[in-house]
């Protein structure tokens, strides 16, 4: 699987989990959703993604 697809999957999971937490636990979990969205926007503009760097280091450690 390409790293871009993994990053999209992780972002989607983070967003869904934070929405569920906002509904069930506390509305302030929506700040996490906003953080994920802001990072997606930032990475589309700057072409740099912290999650990509983390995943590259994780997969190169095998």
C-alpha positions as CSV (number, residue, x, y, z in Angstrom):
1,X,0.0,0.0,0.0
2,X,1.3,3.4,-0.9
3,X,2.2,5.8,2.0
4,X,-0.3,8.4,0.8
5,X,-3.2,5.9,1.1
6,X,-2.0,5.0,4.6
7,X,-1.9,8.7,5.6
8,X,-5.5,9.2,4.3
9,X,-6.7,6.2,6.1
10,X,-5.1,7.3,9.4
11,X,-6.6,10.8,9.0
12,X,-10.0,9.3,8.3
13,X,-9.8,7.1,11.4
14,X,-8.7,10.0,13.6
15,X,-11.6,12.2,12.3
16,X,-14.2,9.5,12.9
17,X,-12.9,8.6,16.4
18,X,-12.8,12.3,17.4
19,X,-16.4,12.8,16.2
20,X,-17.5,9.8,18.2
21,X,-15.7,11.1,21.2
22,X,-17.2,14.5,20.8
23,X,-20.7,12.9,20.7
24,X,-20.2,10.5,23.6
25,X,-17.6,12.1,25.9
26,X,-17.1,15.8,25.4
27,X,-17.7,18.3,22.6
28,X,-14.1,19.6,22.9
29,X,-12.9,16.5,21.0
30,X,-13.9,18.5,17.9
31,X,-10.7,20.5,18.4
32,X,-8.8,17.3,17.5
33,X,-10.9,17.1,14.3
34,X,-10.0,20.7,13.5
35,X,-6.3,19.9,14.2
36,X,-6.3,16.9,11.7
37,X,-8.1,19.1,9.1
38,X,-5.6,21.9,9.6
39,X,-2.7,19.5,9.2
40,X,-4.2,18.1,6.0
41,X,-4.6,21.6,4.6
42,X,-1.0,22.5,5.6
43,X,0.4,19.4,4.0
44,X,-1.4,20.1,0.8
45,X,0.1,23.6,0.7
46,X,3.7,22.9,1.9
47,X,4.0,19.4,0.5
48,X,5.4,18.3,3.9
49,X,3.6,15.9,6.2
50,X,4.8,14.9,9.7
51,X,2.8,11.7,9.6
52,X,4.6,10.7,6.4
53,X,8.0,11.3,8.1
54,X,6.8,9.2,11.1
55,X,5.6,6.3,8.9
56,X,8.8,6.3,6.8
57,X,10.9,6.0,10.0
58,X,8.5,3.3,11.3
59,X,8.6,1.2,8.2
60,X,12.4,1.6,7.7
61,X,13.0,0.2,11.2
62,X,12.0,-3.4,10.1
